[in-house]
């Protein structure tokens, strides 16, 4: 066997070993994410009937943002799901009082914001917390964008932590 043939043989073994390692890692991550990740909501947001409707909305937007994970609205039960994302949402209304300018009365202006604290638990172990803020005046579009951004960050951080 020539030097070149030995080198090619070692290179093939190396490529095969790295391919097997990658396949094992993908199978392990798929096995870890095979279950649903429940979405729980505390607090309410204008435009939603309650936390259950909001949880369904967030779960759909989160699954759309990260198709490799499957998010579902948490079912009402006494025990917490093993894999879950807990959203704590607070509505903050900021009002700028009107005044006068050269004798003309200025209108009062207000803006509503959402503050979110999002905690991720995998296998019933705390992983991380993220904080986010979004406007709430434009309806669910800003909330959907915030959910997508938070989801991408949570998933990326959780997958990096596994490595």
C-alpha positions in Angstrom: 0.0 0.0 0.0 1.4 3.3 -1.0 1.6 6.4 1.2 -1.2 8.0 -0.8 -3.5 5.0 -0.4 -2.9 4.9 3.4 -3.7 8.6 3.6 -6.9 8.1 1.6 -7.9 5.1 3.8 -7.4 7.2 7.0 -9.3 10.1 5.5 -12.2 7.8 4.6 -12.3 6.4 8.2 -12.1 9.9 9.6 -15.0 11.1 7.4 -17.0 8.0 8.2 -16.4 8.5 12.0 -17.5 12.2 11.8 -20.6 11.2 9.8 -21.5 8.6 12.4 -21.0 11.1 15.2 -23.2 13.7 13.5 -25.9 11.1 12.9 -25.8 10.0 16.5 -26.0 13.6 17.7 -29.0 14.3 15.4 -30.8 11.1 16.6 -30.1 12.1 20.2 -31.4 15.6 19.7 -34.5 14.3 17.8 -35.1 11.9 20.7 -34.8 14.7 23.2 -37.3 16.9 21.3 -39.7 14.1 20.3 -42.1 15.2 23.0 -44.2 18.4 22.9 -43.0 21.5 24.7 -46.0 23.0 26.6 -46.6 26.7 26.6 -48.0 28.2 29.8 -49.2 31.8 30.2 -49.6 34.0 33.2 -51.2 37.3 32.7 -53.4 38.7 29.9 -53.0 40.7 26.8 -55.5 43.1 25.2 -57.4 41.3 22.4 -57.2 37.8 23.8 -60.1 36.2 25.8 -57.8 34.7 28.4 -54.6 32.8 29.0 -55.7 29.7 27.2 -56.4 31.5 24.0 -53.1 33.3 24.3 -51.2 30.1 25.0 -52.6 28.6 21.8 -51.6 31.7 19.8 -48.1 31.7 21.3 -47.7 27.9 20.7 -48.6 28.3 17.0 -46.2 31.2 16.5 -43.4 29.4 18.4 -43.8 26.2 16.3 -43.7 28.4 13.2 -40.5 30.1 14.3 -38.8 26.8 15.1 -40.2 23.8 13.2 -37.6 21.5 14.8 -39.5 21.8 18.2 -43.2 21.3 18.6 -45.0 23.7 21.0 -48.5 23.1 22.3 -50.7 25.0 24.7 -50.5 23.5 28.1 -53.5 21.5 29.3 -55.1 22.5 32.6 -53.7 20.1 35.2 -52.4 20.1 38.7 -48.9 19.0 37.7 -46.6 21.0 35.4 -45.4 19.4 32.1 -41.9 18.1 32.1 -40.9 20.2 29.0 -42.4 23.7 29.1 -42.1 27.3 28.4 -43.6 29.7 30.9 -44.6 33.1 29.7 -45.3 35.9 32.3 -46.8 38.8 30.5 -47.5 42.3 31.9 -49.3 45.1 30.1 -47.8 48.5 30.7 -49.7 51.6 29.6 -47.7 54.8 29.2 -49.6 58.1 29.1 -48.1 61.4 28.1 -50.4 64.1 29.3 -51.5 66.8 27.0 -50.5 70.4 27.5 -50.7 73.6 25.7 -48.6 75.2 23.1 -49.2 78.8 22.3 -52.7 78.5 23.7 -53.6 75.4 21.7 -54.5 72.4 23.7 -52.5 69.3 22.9 -54.0 65.8 23.0 -53.1 63.2 25.5 -51.1 60.4 23.9 -50.8 56.8 25.3 -49.0 53.7 24.2 -49.4 50.2 25.5 -46.4 47.9 25.9 -46.0 44.2 26.7 -43.3 43.0 29.0 -42.5 39.3 28.9 -40.5 37.0 31.1 -40.0 33.7 29.4 -38.6 30.7 31.3 -37.6 27.4 29.6 -37.7 24.0 31.4 -36.5 20.8 29.7 -36.9 17.5 31.5 -38.3 19.4 34.4 -35.0 21.3 34.9 -34.7 25.0 34.6 -32.6 26.1 31.5 -32.9 29.8 31.1 -34.9 33.0 31.3 -35.4 35.6 28.6 -36.9 39.1 28.9 -38.6 40.8 26.0 -40.7 43.9 25.3 -43.1 44.7 22.5 -45.7 47.2 21.6 -49.4 46.1 22.0 -51.1 48.8 20.1 -51.0 47.1 16.7 -52.7 43.9 17.9 -51.3 40.4 17.6 -48.7 41.2 14.9 -46.1 42.7 17.4 -46.8 39.8 19.9 -46.3 37.2 17.1 -43.0 38.9 16.2 -41.9 38.9 19.8 -42.8 35.2 20.2 -40.8 34.3 17.1 -37.7 36.2 18.3 -37.9 34.7 21.8 -38.4 31.2 20.3 -35.4 31.5 18.0 -33.2 32.6 20.9 -34.5 30.0 23.3 -34.0 27.1 20.8 -30.5 28.3 19.8 -29.4 28.7 23.4 -30.8 25.3 24.4 -29.2 23.5 21.5 -25.9 25.2 22.1 -26.0 24.2 25.8 -26.4 20.5 24.8 -23.1 20.6 22.9 
